[in-house]
Amino acid sequence: MDIGNKEAIEKALTDALNEMIAEEQSEQSIKTNCVQLLTAVFQKLSYSHPDYRPAIQEASKKIVDIYKQRNIYDLLNLSNELANHIVIRLTSKNNDTILKQMVELIHRNYNENLKLETLSETFNYNSAYLGKLFKNYTGEYFNTYLDKVRIDKAKELLQQDLKVYQVAERIGYTNVDYFHSKFKKYVGISPSAYRREQS
């Protein structure tokens, strides 16, 4: 929902409902779980997008209608309708708002496998064009910006009692050697040396 991918939302909701059916949950239990799921997602969106709280609150009021649905298809349709109500508002934006959203997305999900190509598909932009817009907006290329956010987080984590490979994993680098080289590139010293220097 955060990036407005309607197909992904529908798939996630369908998968969640199919999982509940496979677990042979009761009708009441499925409805309650759907209400809790949507409520949690809406609360998270309300926190990360304060400007859209009125639209989110409007959709939230209708969540209780899930209990009135007579079958799984109606329940899924209503869930999608409520999610899409918010998505339409989140995605009817200009370039600056989309770029701001991308920056927020990086800061919240730096540990995930974020790629400009994937985001450009999601936002329905040509990746080269979106990359150029991003560079103009932030002053950095997408991958460089993502690396810098990760390295800043790594600096915080290195001052805790985590091993270097654990820090690498937590910030989204699966290869510890790659993390070493990135850290050294941006900080000038190895992660271990940085930790020693800080302590």
C-alpha positions as CSV (number, residue, x, y, z in Angstrom):
1,M,0.0,0.0,0.0
2,D,2.9,2.3,0.8
3,I,4.0,2.4,-2.8
4,G,0.6,2.0,-4.4
5,N,0.9,-1.5,-6.0
6,K,-2.7,-2.6,-6.3
7,E,-1.8,-6.0,-7.7
8,A,0.5,-6.7,-4.8
9,I,-2.2,-5.7,-2.3
10,E,-4.7,-8.0,-3.9
11,K,-2.3,-10.9,-3.9
12,A,-1.3,-10.3,-0.2
13,L,-4.9,-10.1,0.9
14,T,-5.8,-13.2,-1.2
15,D,-2.8,-15.1,0.2
16,A,-3.7,-14.2,3.8
17,L,-7.3,-15.3,3.3
18,N,-6.3,-18.6,1.7
19,E,-3.9,-19.2,4.6
20,M,-6.8,-18.7,7.1
21,I,-9.0,-21.1,5.1
22,A,-6.2,-23.7,4.9
23,E,-5.9,-23.5,8.7
24,E,-9.7,-24.2,8.8
25,Q,-10.4,-21.0,10.8
26,S,-14.0,-20.3,11.7
27,E,-15.9,-17.6,9.7
28,Q,-15.8,-15.3,12.8
29,S,-12.0,-15.9,13.2
30,I,-11.3,-15.1,9.6
31,K,-13.3,-11.9,9.8
32,T,-11.6,-10.8,13.0
33,N,-8.2,-11.5,11.6
34,C,-9.0,-9.5,8.5
35,V,-10.2,-6.6,10.7
36,Q,-7.0,-6.8,12.7
37,L,-4.8,-7.0,9.6
38,L,-6.3,-4.0,7.9
39,T,-6.4,-2.0,11.2
40,A,-2.7,-2.6,11.7
41,V,-1.8,-1.6,8.2
42,F,-4.0,1.5,8.3
43,Q,-2.4,2.6,11.6
44,K,1.1,2.1,10.2
45,L,0.1,4.2,7.1
46,S,-1.4,6.9,9.3
47,Y,1.8,7.1,11.2
48,S,4.0,7.3,8.1
49,H,1.7,9.6,6.1
50,P,0.1,12.1,8.5
51,D,-1.1,14.2,5.6
52,Y,-3.5,11.3,4.6
53,R,-4.9,10.6,8.0
54,P,-8.4,11.8,7.1
55,A,-8.6,9.4,4.1
56,I,-7.2,6.6,6.3
57,Q,-9.6,7.3,9.1
58,E,-12.5,7.4,6.6
59,A,-11.5,3.9,5.3
60,S,-10.9,2.7,8.9
61,K,-14.5,3.4,9.9
62,K,-15.7,1.0,7.2
63,I,-13.5,-1.9,8.4
64,V,-16.3,-3.1,10.7
65,D,-18.4,-3.8,7.6
66,I,-16.2,-6.9,7.1
67,Y,-18.3,-8.6,9.8
68,K,-21.4,-8.1,7.5
69,Q,-19.9,-9.9,4.5
70,R,-21.7,-13.2,3.6
71,N,-18.9,-15.0,1.8
72,I,-15.1,-15.0,1.3
73,Y,-15.4,-13.3,-2.1
74,D,-17.4,-10.3,-0.7
75,L,-14.9,-10.1,2.2
76,L,-11.9,-10.0,-0.2
77,N,-13.7,-7.4,-2.4
78,L,-14.4,-5.2,0.5
79,S,-10.8,-5.5,1.9
80,N,-9.5,-4.6,-1.6
81,E,-11.9,-1.7,-1.9
82,L,-10.8,-0.2,1.5
83,A,-7.1,-0.7,0.7
84,N,-7.5,0.9,-2.8
85,H,-9.5,3.8,-1.4
86,I,-6.3,4.8,0.4
87,V,-3.9,3.8,-2.4
88,I,-5.7,6.2,-4.8
89,R,-5.0,9.1,-2.5
90,L,-1.5,8.1,-1.8
91,T,-0.6,7.7,-5.5
92,S,-2.4,10.8,-7.0
93,K,0.8,12.9,-6.5
94,N,3.3,14.9,-8.3
95,N,7.0,14.0,-8.9
96,D,8.2,15.7,-5.7
97,T,5.8,13.8,-3.6
98,I,6.7,10.5,-5.3
99,L,10.4,11.2,-4.7
100,K,9.8,12.2,-1.1
101,Q,7.9,8.9,-0.8
102,M,10.9,7.0,-2.2
103,V,13.2,8.6,0.3
104,E,10.9,7.7,3.2
105,L,10.7,4.2,1.8
106,I,14.5,3.9,1.8
107,H,14.8,5.1,5.3
108,R,12.1,2.7,6.6
109,N,13.1,-0.3,4.5
110,Y,16.8,0.1,3.9
111,N,17.4,-3.6,5.0
112,E,15.2,-4.9,2.2
113,N,16.3,-5.7,-1.4
114,L,15.3,-2.2,-2.8
115,K,16.0,-1.7,-6.5
116,L,15.3,1.3,-8.7
117,E,13.9,-0.9,-11.4
118,T,11.3,-2.4,-9.1
119,L,10.3,1.0,-7.7
120,S,10.1,2.5,-11.2
121,E,7.7,-0.3,-12.3
122,T,5.6,0.3,-9.1
123,F,5.4,4.0,-9.7
124,N,4.9,3.5,-13.4
125,Y,8.0,5.4,-14.4
126,N,10.9,4.7,-16.8
127,S,13.8,3.6,-14.5
128,A,16.3,5.9,-16.2
129,Y,14.0,8.8,-15.9
130,L,13.1,8.1,-12.3
131,G,16.8,7.7,-11.5
132,K,17.5,11.1,-13.0
133,L,14.6,12.7,-11.0
134,F,15.9,11.0,-7.8
135,K,19.5,12.3,-8.4
136,N,18.1,15.8,-9.0
137,Y,16.0,15.6,-5.8
138,T,18.6,14.1,-3.4
139,G,21.9,15.0,-5.1
140,E,22.8,11.3,-5.0
141,Y,22.2,8.3,-7.3
142,F,19.7,5.9,-6.0
143,N,22.2,3.1,-5.0
144,T,24.6,5.6,-3.5
145,Y,21.8,7.1,-1.4
146,L,20.7,3.6,-0.3
147,D,24.3,2.7,0.6
148,K,24.7,5.8,2.7
149,V,21.5,5.2,4.6
150,R,22.6,1.7,5.3
151,I,26.1,2.7,6.4
152,D,24.7,5.3,8.8
153,K,22.6,2.6,10.3
154,A,25.6,0.3,10.4
155,K,27.5,2.9,12.4
156,E,24.8,2.9,15.0
157,L,24.6,-0.9,15.2
158,L,28.4,-1.3,15.4
159,Q,28.3,0.6,18.7
160,Q,26.0,-2.1,20.1
161,D,27.2,-5.6,20.9
162,L,26.6,-7.1,17.4
163,K,29.1,-9.0,15.3
164,V,30.1,-7.4,11.9
165,Y,28.2,-10.1,9.9
166,Q,25.1,-9.5,12.0
167,V,25.3,-5.7,11.3
168,A,25.7,-6.5,7.6
169,E,22.6,-8.7,7.6
170,R,20.5,-6.2,9.5
171,I,21.1,-3.4,7.1
172,G,20.5,-5.5,4.0
173,Y,23.9,-6.8,2.9
174,T,23.9,-10.6,2.5
175,N,27.6,-10.7,1.8
176,V,29.8,-9.5,4.7
177,D,32.8,-8.9,2.4
178,Y,30.7,-6.6,0.2
179,F,29.6,-4.8,3.4
180,H,33.2,-4.4,4.4
181,S,34.1,-2.8,1.1
182,K,31.1,-0.5,1.1
183,F,31.8,0.6,4.7
184,K,35.4,1.3,4.0
185,K,34.5,3.2,0.8
186,Y,32.2,5.6,2.7
187,V,33.8,5.7,6.2
188,G,37.5,5.3,5.3
189,I,38.1,2.4,7.7
190,S,36.8,-1.1,8.3
191,P,33.7,-1.8,10.5
192,S,35.9,-3.4,13.2
193,A,38.3,-0.4,13.2
194,Y,35.3,2.0,13.4
195,R,33.9,0.1,16.4
196,R,37.3,0.2,18.2
197,E,37.6,3.9,17.4
198,Q,34.2,4.6,18.9
199,S,34.8,2.7,22.0
